[in-house]
């Protein structure tokens, strides 16, 4: 599956798999480099998705005059 078509959760799960494989330390160098390259791509994809989500939140919380309004975060406790 291409990184662009994966959801944030799918990308994060794959990234966790890569980290586990590399932490074991039994991956051949060539495979480790390939996994590292895939992982850096996934990090970039996740960052982009998070940035887009943040932009949407900012757009949704604009006040009547168009400026963002900060509100206190309530964690439900």
C-alpha positions as CSV (number, residue, x, y, z in Angstrom):
1,X,0.0,0.0,0.0
2,X,1.3,3.4,-0.9
3,X,2.2,5.7,2.0
4,X,-0.1,8.5,0.5
5,X,-3.1,6.2,0.6
6,X,-2.6,5.0,4.1
7,X,-4.4,6.4,7.1
8,X,-2.5,8.0,9.9
9,X,-3.3,4.9,12.1
10,X,-2.0,2.5,9.4
11,X,1.2,4.5,8.9
12,X,1.8,4.7,12.6
13,X,1.2,0.9,13.0
14,X,3.7,0.2,10.2
15,X,6.2,2.6,11.7
16,X,5.9,0.7,15.0
17,X,6.5,-2.6,13.2
18,X,9.7,-1.1,11.6
19,X,11.0,0.1,14.9
20,X,10.4,-3.3,16.6
21,X,12.3,-5.1,13.7
22,X,15.2,-2.7,13.9
23,X,15.4,-2.8,17.7
24,X,15.8,-6.6,17.6
25,X,19.1,-5.9,15.9
26,X,19.0,-9.0,13.7
27,X,18.1,-7.3,10.4
28,X,20.8,-7.4,7.7
29,X,22.3,-4.0,6.9
30,X,20.7,-3.7,3.4
31,X,17.2,-4.5,4.9
32,X,17.8,-2.2,7.8
33,X,18.6,0.7,5.3
34,X,15.4,-0.1,3.4
35,X,13.4,-0.2,6.6
36,X,14.9,3.1,7.7
37,X,14.1,4.7,4.3
38,X,10.5,3.4,4.6
39,X,10.3,4.7,8.2
40,X,11.4,8.2,7.3
41,X,8.8,8.3,4.6
42,X,6.2,7.2,7.0
43,X,7.3,9.9,9.5
44,X,6.9,12.5,6.8
45,X,3.5,11.2,5.9
46,X,2.3,11.2,9.5
47,X,3.7,14.7,10.0
48,X,1.8,16.0,7.0
49,X,-1.4,14.4,8.1
50,X,-1.1,15.9,11.6
51,X,-0.3,19.3,10.1
52,X,-3.4,19.1,8.0
53,X,-5.5,18.1,11.0
54,X,-4.2,21.0,13.0
55,X,-5.0,23.4,10.2
56,X,-8.6,22.1,10.1
57,X,-8.9,22.5,13.9
58,X,-7.7,26.1,13.6
59,X,-10.1,26.8,10.8
60,X,-13.0,25.4,12.8
61,X,-12.2,27.4,15.8
62,X,-12.1,30.8,14.2
63,X,-14.1,33.5,15.8
64,X,-16.7,35.8,14.2
65,X,-13.9,38.2,13.1
66,X,-11.9,35.5,11.5
67,X,-9.2,35.3,14.1
68,X,-8.5,32.0,15.9
69,X,-10.0,31.7,19.3
70,X,-8.1,29.7,21.9
71,X,-10.2,27.7,24.3
72,X,-9.2,25.7,27.3
73,X,-8.8,22.0,26.5
74,X,-11.1,19.8,28.6
75,X,-9.9,16.2,28.9
76,X,-13.2,14.9,30.3
77,X,-11.9,14.4,33.8
